[in-house]
Amino acid sequence: MSQSKREQVISHLRYVRQELREMHQGLMEDSLLPEAGELRGVMAQMEALLELLEGKTSKKAKAEA
């Protein structure tokens, strides 16, 4: 994996990890479920990460667009 791609993967993982931590904290402290938009955002980041790792766009993402 090239250094640039590696840095992009690390960046995506850090973002997703932080978002999931915040969602978990809200759930544990306030018993609040995350908003649907927050979940969609994290899912979009995970899909982008998967596409980056695969080196191609997924068929599902194309179908949704």
C-alpha angles and dihedrals in degrees: 000000000000119000092246093051090046091054091049091051091049091050093050092047093050091051094048092045092052093047091050091048091053092048091048092048092051091049095048099041102035103017087235122146116224118258118261091246091056091052092047090051093053091045090051090052091050091050090049089051091050091050090049092051093046092045093226140072118264121244090231093057090050091050092051093050 
